[in-house]
Amino acid sequence: MGDIVSVVVWVLLLSGAFFLVTGSLGMVRLPDVFTRMHAAGMVDTMGAGLTLAGLCVYSLHDGANLVAVRLVLVLAFLWFTSPIATHAVAKAALSGGTTPYTVRGAEAGGEVDDRTGAAPEAARKAPGDGERGGGDTR
């Protein structure tokens, strides 16, 4: 029975490490803040989830204990907070004036900042009264 548990634990841990490394590469290679947030927000939940699941299986192998309960609580906390934090950062970036990177804009000869994928400040326009994304209306 110990060999099967060891294989399951290693598969979960290596799968979690694969997702975390993939997300790290996405953070470095993707063109703008929104696609980078997508890589980080989606992959960290899966990578941390698989890693915590592997640790939970390892801790349960010796018998039910509080370590497994704590790991499950950490996993539940991550499942709730990671998407909310990613959404909050994306909303803050939009309200701060960052425009999403589009391939069409880059191909048409529009100027795009290579670091952020956003249009230069002069090309950005503030949303009007009837447009979406107006931010705080106080």
VENKA-V581789 format. One line per field, one symbol per residue. phi: phi as a letter, one per 30 degrees, with the letter a starting at -180 (. if undefined). burial: b if it has 9 or more other ideal C-beta (glycine too) atoms within 8 Angstrom, else e. Layout:
phi = ???
burial = ???
This chain:
phi = .dddddddddddddddddddddddddddcddbddddddddddddddddddddddddddddddkdbdddddddddddddddddddddddddddddddjdcddbddddddjddbdddcicddedddbddddccdididcd
burial = eeeebeebbbbbbebbbbbbebbeebbeebebbbbbbbbbbbbbbbbbbbbbbbbbbbbbeeeebeebeebbebbeebbeebbebbeebbeebebeebeebeeebbeeeeebbeeebbbeeeebeeeeeeeeeeeeee
